[in-house]
Amino acid sequence: MLLTIALAIIIVLLRFKIQIGLCMLAAGIFIWALRSASPISLAQAFCETFSLPRTYDIIFALYFVMCLEIELRKSGALNDMVKALKRMVSNVKILLATMPAFLGLLPSVGGARFSAPIVEELSTNLKLSPEHKAAINFWFRHLFEFSSPIIPGMIMACSIAGVTFGEFISHLCWVTVLAVAVGWLILIRPIKIPASKKISETTEEIRHERNGLILALAPVTAVFLVVVFFKLNASIATGIIVLAWIFVLAAVGRRVSVKEIFLGALDLKMTLNICCILYFIQLLSVTEVLGEIVAAFQASPLPIPVIIACVSFIIGILTGMSQGHVAIVMPIVAAFGTGDLNLAGVAMAFGVAGQMLTPTHVCLIVTVDYFKADLLKTLQPILLAEIFLLIIFSAYTWLTW
């Protein structure tokens, strides 16, 4: 009951456009006030939050991701990549899917707004409705929620659930492939492509664009490989690549101001959100609410995976952010069994499904606004895609548990 009221507080505050971190902080203070109301427990949760290594791993990983996005954008590598791919790939359908997907590997504030103009440009000669274009941008931008070590939700999920990035990605990467297939079937395959004329370019322009393509793809790939195969923390791996790319860009004549990179990536709002979410987790632990939730789940006649799936989906809808459903559900998963890949996978898949179907998801709102699309019409193909994905995921997970 206490958690239900806390969740109600979160959703009400979200409706008033209050950022997710402060919403969760308010809910955490509410729980503390009713369960403890002791300044000692409040201070204890604060000290524990900022003494745990995972707090700083998450914060610095997200910061360096922002740095990398600035490097690629300011150096012109992303723009050249778009031009190179349009010239190299004759099928615009492939580009419509891959461009928002690639940019989704670099989560940043307003990221959906960054990929939306590219989708708009690629679909210039196509007879697509605003809702269709919005759905494409939104769906394919979130393919790697299950398989990228630099996605905020993945970073938090692995840290909280007590699983390594390599193990978790290996366990869930097939869901990304499934999401590609479902998205292609529903959103891309029906598109009719008219005949187009090739644009002539000089040899120098072609070489410059190819260099940009390599410079944009290489660092994202490098971070992925370093985290998965060398098992470094996400913050360390991303920081190493960011520093290395400063010199790489300078060496190829695409120098980006170091000051612009590191100051431009400072995002106090995101940092505050992360800190508040992590503090909320510790308040659940200190006030022993988490233990009571686990006990209630254990007493329930429903199987634990079903309960985790339902709760994750609902919280995903309420918060619209991977950090939100991960912060609430993953501690419960960890309490049942630290390192349980199957249960953590269920929580992640259903939580992401929830966040993909809610107007509280910032990416959805930004996308709909850019394309001037109708929200409900945009969500119709997304809902159909999620139904297909969850049915297949549930069947496979049940058969292989």
Secondary structure, DSSP 4 states (H G I P E B T S, - for coil): -HHHHHHHHHHHHHHTT--HHHHHHHHHHHHHHHHT--HHHHHHHHHHHTTSHHHHHHHHHHHHHHHHHHHHHHTTHHHHHHHHHHHH---HHHHHHHHHHHHTTS--TTHHHHHHHHHHHHTTTS---HHHHHHHHHHHHTGGGGT-TTSHHHHHHHHHHT--HHHHHHHHHHHHHHHHHHHIIIIITTPPPPP-PPPP--HHHHHHHHHHHHHHHHHHHHHHHHHHHH---HHHHHHHHHHHHHHHHHHTT----HHHHHHHT--HHHHHHHHHHHHHHHHHHHTTHHHHHHHHHHHSSS-HHHHHHHHHHHHHHHH-SHHHHHHHHHHHHHHH-TT-HHHHHHHHHHHHHHHTT-TT-HHHHHHHHHHT--HHHHHHHHHHHHHHHHHHHHHHHHHH-
